[in-house]
Amino acid sequence: MRPRLIVSSAAGGGYGALRALDEHGHWASFGPPEIRDPRGVRRLSTDAYVVVNEPFGGVWLLGFDGTAIARIDLPPGLDPGGGAFGADGAYYVGSRARRSIECVDLAARRYRGRAVSLDGIAFPRGFAMLGDGSFVVASGTHPVLGGGRRALLCYSSSGKPATDPLVDDPALDPLDLVLRDEYLYVTSEFPFGSDGAIVSLRRYDARTGAPAGVWSAENTPALAGVRGPRGIAFFEDGTLVLCAQNCVAAIDVCGSGTTQIVAWDDRLAGQSLAALPTHRT
């Protein structure tokens, strides 16, 4: 099987493992068995590996065949969630327990320290680093305690929070965030955890926070059956893919808006995903 996507499936409600999905919609296990509860999965288009954040093992670098290339230990107690590549070439990891963003040097294979303390955020739900070194962070609902401000907040490169949120959308309850071509794409389940929650993918201008598109069951019928959306990634052709509790969906956000369900699995519990190159050299 030639994997097309690598999806992290959370422990508890899912498989507690990485799973590979091929172009025919077939699943297979992926990566070393030591990875027990993978969370963030990312890849740069120029890299021949995927990066995986895992609470028990720190940050892993895995080849496209699942072989472990390296493991970078993180300080205990961080409980790493999502991750993002920075404009400065570093890799950043979100800490759910410490409410912070931590810096990892993938080239040197070492942890570099805290980049930002996320004051004012009860539960970070993904982030992106802008070209000027500042961070946009999704502030979402705490999965156990509830509450928390639902917005996209900015922090300067020195870690100072902006006075006003970049995005304060009353229909937004963010779950993951990714930057692409000067736009922020955010998965949302509003209100979080509700049986009648509205699932959507929302787009905002990364500079101004202005709304720039919404995909939901109202205008995208294929999303009607999606439950618990989480991670976002992009194929080489610009098609956005997202993983959820029960499926993986693909949306042509740059063209016709065509949406299709790539694969169903009620126990997927997808948290994050990374697209692999179509052709290998």
N, C-alpha and C positions, 0 to 999 in steps of 0.2 A: 504494500500500500504506500502510495506517495502522499504524505500529509499535505493538506492545504491550509488547515487552521490548527492551532494548538489552543485548547480551552482549559482553563482551570475550573475544576469541579469541587466545590467546597465540601468539607467534611460535615457530617450530620445529615443535612437534607440531600446531599449528593453522594458522589463516589469518593471524595477525599483524595483526588489524584488528578494528574494531568491526562487529558484525552486528546487524541489526534483525530481529525475529521478529514476524509479524502474528498475528492471532487464528486464522488458518487453518493455521498452522504453516509458512508460507513465509518463506524467508530473503532478505535483501537487504543489501548493503553500507551502511554508515552512517558519517557523519562525514568530515572532510577526510583526504586521502591521507597527509598528514604524520604522522598517528598510525600508528606502525609496530608497536608492541608494547604495546597497552593492558592495564592491569592493573585497578586499582580503578575501579568504576563505581557511583555512588550518586546518589540524588535524594531531596530532601525533598518531601513531598506538596504543599507550598505553592509549590514552585518551578516555573517554566516552562522549566527546563533540566536537563540531566544534567551531573554532574561526573565527569571522567575523569582518572585518574592515568596518566601515560605516561613511562617513563624518559628518552626523548629530547626530550620537549616540556614537561615539568612538569605543571601542572594545567590542563585544558581545561574550558571551559563551552560546552556544545553545545545548540542549540535542538532541539526535538522533530523537526525535519526534517533534523537533522544539521549545520546551519550553525554554524560557529564563532562564538561570541559574544565570547569572550575566551580568552587564554592567559596563565597566570601562571607565570613562570619560577621554578624552584627552584634552589638551589645545586647545582653539579655533584657527582656522586658519591653522591647520596642513594639512587638506585635505588628510586623510590617503588613501593610495593605497594598494599595496600588502603587505604581511607579511611573516615572516619566523621564525622558531624556531631556537634558537641558541644552540651551543655546550655547553653553560653555563647554560642551562635550562630555560633561559628567552625567551620571545616572542618579536620579533622586527617588527616594523611597518614602512613602507616607507612613508615619507611625500612628496607629489607631489608639494605642494605650497612652502615649506621651503627647498626643496631639501636636505633632511636629513633622517637619520634612527633613530627612537625613540624606547626606551626600555620600555616594559610593564611587570610587575611581575604578572603573571596569578594566582599564588598561593596566593599572598597577595591581589590580586584584586586592584592593583594601578599602576599608571604611574610613571616610575622611571626617566625619563629625556632623553635628547639627547645622542645618542651613537656615531653618526658620522655625520659630515657635508659633504655633497657630492659636494665639490668644483670641478668645471670643468664639471659637468653634467647638461645639460639643462633640461632633463626630465628623471628621473629614471624609469626603466621599469622592476623592480624585482631585487631581490638580494638573496644571500645565505651566511650563516656564516660557515666558515671552522673550522676544529678542533682546529687550533691554535688561534682562536678568530678573525681572519681577515675576511673581507667581500669582496665578489665578487659582483659587481653591474653592471646591464645591463644599458648602456647609449643609449637611443633611440631617435627617432625623436619626437619633440614637436608636439602634436596633433593640435595645433592652429597656432603657429608661424613657424612651420617647423624647419629645421636646427637641430643642435645637433650632437655630435660625436657618431657614431654608433660603439660600442665596448663593451667589458667586462673589467671593470676596478677594480683594487684591492685597498683596504684600510686596513691598519694595525689595530690591536685591539685598538690602541690609536687614530685612525682616520687619520693617515698620508697617503696620496695617493701615490701609486707607481709611479715611473717615467714613465714607459712604460705600455701599456695595456696588460692584460693577453691574450686577444683575440682581434685581429684586422683583422677580416674576411671581405673582400670587398663585399661579398654576404649576410652579416648579417645586418638586421635592427630589433633589438630585441624587444620583447613585453612581455615576462615573462621568468623567470629563476627558475630552481629548482636543488638542489644537490641530487644525488642518487648514492651510491656505487662508490664514487670518480670520478664521472662524472657530468658535468654541462649540463643540457638539456635546450635548449632555443627555444622558438617559434619565428618565424621571418616572416615578410612580407616586401619583398624588391622589389622596394623602397616603404616605408610606404605610404599608401593612394593612390597609383597609381592604375588605372584600370587594368593595366597589371602586377600587383605585383606578385612576385613569393612567394608562401607560402611554408614554410618548417619548419621542426623540426631539430635542429642541436645539435650535441653532441661534447663536448670538454673535454679533460683531465683536472680535477680540479687543478692539481699541475703544469702542464706545459702549458696548453692552447692549446695543440695540437689537431687538428681535429680528431674526433673519430666516425664519422658517420653522414650522412645526409639523411633525409626522405623528399622527395618532389614529385610533380606530375611526375617528370621524371622517378623515380624509384619506386614510390608508387602510382599507378593510383587512389586509393581511395581518395587521398588528392586533386585530381584535382578540386573537387567542393567545397572545403573548402574556406571560405572567412573570413578575419579578425581574425586569430588565436590569442588567448590570454593565458589563464591560463593552468597550467600543474599540474597533480597529478598522484599518482600511486595506483593501486589496490594492495591487499596483495600478489598476485602472481607475481608482478613485471611488469604487463602490464601498460603502460603509457596511460593516457587519457588526452585529451586536449579539451578545449571548444573554440568556435569561434562565429562569428556573426550569423552563420546559422546552427550550428550543434555541436555535441559532437563526437569525434573520439577516437578510441582505437588502440594502436600500440604495438605489441610485440617487444620491443626494445632489449630484452635480448635473444631472440630466433630467430624465423623464420622471423621476420619483418612483419608478417601478420597484415594488417590494415583493420579495418571495421568502418563504420559510425554507431554509437550506436543510435543516434536520430537526426532527422532533425527538425529545427524550424527557419524560416527566421527572426523571431524577438527575437531570443534568446539573442543576444548581450552579450554572455558569457564573463566574465572578469576573473573569477577564479573559482576553484572547489576543492572539497574534497571528497575522497572516504570513505564510511562507511564500517565497518566490515561486512563480509558475514554472520557470525553467531554471535548472541548476547548471552551473559550469564546473 
